[in-house]
Amino acid sequence: MADTVLIEGLVVETVVGVYDWEREVTQSLVIDLEMAWDNSVPGKTDNVADALDYAAVSTRVEACLQALRPKLLEHGAEVLAKTLQDELGIKWLRLAIRKPGAVPAAQAVGVRIERGMR
């Protein structure tokens, strides 16, 4: 299956980072998701119940990262990927987490992972 559902530029405010001051404030993370999903069924039925609910995915991403409060983006990415796959039945996903402003000379730093089989 080559179909995907995209969520790009989802901003999540959470505690993230390894420094003491970072554990006392919230910072923005920017999430991009590409998830394998058979879009042929909702494409035929025009019924939202047959589609991957990207509003529900977005809410779950936010709740997961806010509860996790990761020190490392790598940890956040792994836990988030597993959560989405286990809870929503997503067989394959590509996930990027960016942290704007973490390095003054860069627009953002981040990680990108792929998990599962297409």
N, C-alpha and C positions, 0 to 999 in steps of 0.2 A: 504494500500500500504506500502510495506516495503522497496522500493527502495530509495536510497539516492544518492546525489551528494556531494562530499567532496572537501573542500579546506582547506589545513592544512599548518600552518606556514607562512601565509601571513603577511609580515612585512609592517606596515604603519608608516610613519614618520609624527607626528603631535604634536601640543601643547596639553599637557595633564597634569593635576595635580592641586593641590589646593594651593601650596606655590607660593609666588610672583615670585621666580626665575624660577619656572616651567612654568609660563605664558610668559616667555621671550625666551624660547628655544624650539626646537622640540626634541621629544623623540620617541623611537621605541615602537610600540605596536605590539604584535604578535596575529594574529587572526586565529582561527580554526572554520570552519563552516561545519555542516552536515545539508543538506536540503532535505526534502522529494520531490521526483520528480519521475514521472512514466518513467522509463528508458526502458520500453518494446517497446515503439514506435521507438525511435532512434535506439534501439537494432535491430529492424526489418528492418528499412528503411536505416540505415547507413547515415542519412541526418542530418547535424548539425542544420538545422532549427528546427528539432523536439526535440533537446536536450536543457537542461539548459546550457546556455553559461557561463561557469565558468570564462572566461576572462572578460566578461561584468560584472559579479557579483563582481569579484575582483576589477575592476575599480570603481564600485559603492561603494564598501566598503571603498576604499581609499578616494574617493571624499567626502563621508558622514562624515568620521571621521576627515578629514582635515578641512572641513567647520565647523563642530560642535565644535572642540577644547574643549572637555569635561573636566570638573574638576574631575569628578568621572568616574571610569570605568563602574560602574553600569548604569550611565546615557548614556554613549556611547553605551553600550550593548542594552539598551531598545530602543533608537532612531534607531540604526542600524537594529535591528530585525524588527521593525515596517516598516522602509523604504524598506527593502528587501521583506517583505510580501506584502506590498501595491503596490510596483512598479513592482515586478516580479512574483506575484501570487504564492509565496511559501507558502503552507498551514501550514507546520511545519518546525521548524529549531531548532538546538542546536548550540549555539554560545559561544565560549570562547574568552575572551580578556585577554591577559597576558601583564604585564609591567615588562620586564627584568630589573634587577638592582635596583628596587624600595626599596628593603630591602636588605642590604648588605649580610646578611647570607643566603639569598634565591636566587635560580636561577631566579625566577620570582614570582610575585604575580598576582592575577587576579580574574575574575568572570566567571561563566558559567551559561547560562540561556537556557531554552527551552520555545518556544512560539508556539502556534497553536495546531492543532489536526492532528495526522497522518492519 
